[in-house]
Amino acid sequence: MVLSSENTETGSLELSTMSAYFPAPDAEDDVEHLLDDVPDDPRTQLDKTIDRIGMGSYQWTLLCLCGFGWMADNVGVSADRDLAHLAQMWLQAVAIVLPRVQQHFSVPDSQIGVLSSAMFAGMMFGAVGWGACSDLLGRSTAFNATLFFTALFGTLASFAHSYESLCLVLFSLGSAVGGSMPTDGTLLLEHMPQHKLHLVTALSFFFSLGSVVAALAALVLVPPNSCATTATVPCDPALNQGWQHLLAALGVLTSLSSRTRPKTLVMFLARIALFRLHESPRFLVHAGRPGEALEALQLIAHFNGSPDLAGELKLADVDDTAVVFHDDGYEAIGGGGGHNRSTSTSTSRGKERSWMHRWAVRVRMVLVPEWRRTTLLVWSAWGGMALAFTMFNVFLPKLLESSGTKSIEDSLWDVLIFTLGGCPGALVGAKLILTPLGRRWSLAGSTILTAAFCSLFIFAQNADSSWATRISAIGIGLASTTMWAVLYGWTPEIFATKVRGTACGIASALSRMWVAPSFLLGLLIGGIIAPLLGAALLLISRAAPVYASMVAFLFAAGCVLLLSEDVGEGGRNKGGRQEAH
């Protein structure tokens, strides 16, 4: 049964799901009574069908595809800056090359933060745009396109001939990278059985692996082809091309990894031939295409080696009934609603709505009164964590080199140790959420622990202790990766299928805004601001950016603790009422 709105007043949103196949309730039905009658098993029929298909070859292959995409993104960003998304490889690369780019183009400290801000500004726009695209055009479309454009612009970055052109290319690269995290996590989540949802959190292992790959590549390519940090004469650009070699190598690597995921330029078509990616059944159901959803599930069951199960599936098995409904005509974080179910005039009017209008509708759906507090807390947590992590991570190589006693190679070894320390974090996060700590305390605890290790890092730097610096770096890497793993895995579970891509995309975009403010007319929120703010704080003290990071981490932890414990338990609250699919 599908709950739909009978309200035709201006501003109301009329909802229905698969109305041609599943009858709507009578007008006299009392919605609250229906909610009270939800059975002990709150799963929809579609939930049960996906659970019956289980965790087979298709789901494991998709997990690897999404993981390699996260890794490729992370490698790429490393050259520009390190962010906690599927751009992690590229982000880590940006952080590594930042001091070399500053030498190459003689960029003052007050302006070098623009490099990372440009990347994050692109990621902000990309997260919103591709997140909305995944809700409107399909998960697979956004999944494929983000990979293609990442490979294209990542390769072009190595040919930049000026600081301005490099910033421009990195902005374009960020627009592709920024869409990968929300679209990939959403796509994977919607194919996973309930008892395997924690594996979405484990995706962050690939994120950490991307940082390690970027650091290893930098160790090989950057020191032999860079100017010395202690040189007394101006740096000759002809002798400082290590950063360009690194970007070029990562661009090629990204292209090669498209063998497993369409995010790379060279192997984009090869992925289509080697693995057929099916559209998300949940997206198809909520787009009013249940027949296609049934076909996708049958093909997935066949791929998993269960032809008998595929033959048993029927249209009734893809019912994803909504159970949360509001008087203002909006469905809030429930499973229903795809097409407008009303008169032909209303249907025609719906078809005329612009793409931006439909996106605005989805934003309003996650800001209805019942869910406004949760949505704003989630977005604030994303922004705070991104601000804190970006402020520390972007300038880590520069902080290490500024001690004056380390060579480029020594500093890169410290960066490698930092990235290696983060590798177990994804697995730790995946296990923690299954303990009594749950998602909320796992996320808040890892965030607070990251802030604590930041204070140890300051102490180690002031004491000029290499071992203490490395121990604190390992602690920051492990705690922060655990934090990101839980955040990435939890966020898609909170929101409904219909708005999941938009909600996660906006959260991701807000985290980027802290990194690049000048691009958004003063909307200061995330990764965009951090590099600029960090650069300004560096002029005051080497420890100032780290202190600011600690404060931002604690703010984010506070936002997490204010979230209800009922939110995000596999898409349902503790009372058994269905909240998300």
C-alpha positions, 0 to 999 in steps of 0.5 A: 500500500502506498501513502499519497497526498490528497492535498491540492493546495499550492506548495503541496507535494503529491506523492505516489509510488507505483500507483499502477501496481499497488493501490492507494489507501482510501481517503478515510484512512488515518495515516497515524493509525496506519503508522501505529499498525506497522508490523514487528518487521518494518522492512518493505517488500523491496527490503526483503527482496534485496535481503533474499538476493543477499551479498553475492558476486554482484554486490562484492564486485560493486563494492570493489568498483566503488572502493577503487573509485574512492581510492583513485579520487583520493590519490588525485586530491593528494596533489592538491589537498587531502579531503575525506571523500572519494577524491582522497587520492587526488586530495592527498596529492594536492597537499603533498605538492602544495609546497612544491607549487609554491616554490615553482610559481613563487606564490606567497604564503597568503595566497597558496591556500587558493590552490586547495580552495579552488579544488574544494570549491569545485568539489562543493559544486560537484557534490550538489550537482552530481548528488541531484543528478543521481536523484533525477537521472539515476545513480549509474549516470552520475557514477559513470560520469564522475569517473570520466571527468576525474580522469580527464581533468586530473591528466590536464592538471599536470600540464598547467603552465601557471598558478592561475591555470592550475587553480582553474583545472583543479576547480574542474577536477574538484567538480568531478571528484566532489560528486563521486562520494555521495553518488558511489556511497548511495549506489552501493547502499541501495544494493546492499542487504540490511545485514551488510550495510556496515560494509559501506563504512568499510569503503573508507579503507580504499580512501586511506589506500589512495592516500598511501598510493599518493604518498608512495608515488610522491616519495619516488617522483618528487624529491629527485625532481624538486628544489631543496627546501633550504636553498638560498637561491630562487628555485629554477622551475626547470629543476622543480618538475616533481609535482608535475610528474606526480600529477601526471602519474596519478592521472595515468593511474586513475585511467588504469583503475577505470578497468574496475570503475568507469572513473577513468578516461582510458578504460571508461568503455572497457568497464562497460564491457567487463561489468554491466552496472544496473541502475539502483532498484530503489531509484527505479521504484521511486522514479515510478519504474517498478518494471525496470526495478524488477528486471534489474533485481532479476538480472542481479540474482542471475549474476549471483548464481540464483536463477531460481530466485530470479524466476520467482520475483514478481512486481509485488516484490519491489513495493517500497511503501512509504510510512512517514507522511506530514500534513503539509503534503511532504513525505519526510525521509520515507520510502514512498513517492516517485511520480505525481499521482493526481489529475492529468493537469497535475501530471502535465504541470509536473513534467514542465517543472525545471530541473532546478525546481525538482532539486529545490523540492528535494531540498525542502523535503529534507528540511520539513519540520520533523527532520530539519533538526537532524538534517542541519546537525548532519550538515553541520557535522560534515562542515565542522569535520571538513574544516578541521581535517582540511586545516590540518591535512592541507598544511601537514607537509608544510608544517613538517618542512617548516621545522627547518631540520627535515628534507623533502624526503624526510617530510614525505616519509612522515606523510606516508606514516600518517597515511598508513596509520589511517588504513585500519580506520575504516575497518575499525569504524565498520566494527565499532558501529556494530558494538554497543557504541553504535553509530553516534558514539563511534562517530563522536568518540573518534572525532574527539580522539582526533582532536586529542591527537592534534594536541599531541602533535603540537606538543611534539612539534614544540619539543622537536621530537620526531618520534612523538610527531610520528606517533601523533600523526599515526593517531590522527590518521587512525582516528580521523579515518575512523571518523570519516568511515562512520560518517560516510557510512551513516549519512546515506542511511539517514535519508530516504531513497528519493532524496538521499543523493541530494541530501548527501550531496549537500552535506558533502558540498557544505564540507567543501565550502569550508575550503574555498570561500571566495567562490560563493559570495561569502557563504562560508562553510567548509573545505573552501575556507580551511586552506585560506584560513589556515594560510592566514593562521600560519602567519601567526604561528605554526601551531595556530592552524592545528589549534583551530582544527581542534576547536572545529573537531570538538564542534563537530563532535557536539553536533553528532552527540545532539543527534538522536540515538534513533537515527540511522540504524540501518535506515530505521529507528529503534522503535522499528518504524521505517525512516529510510531505505 
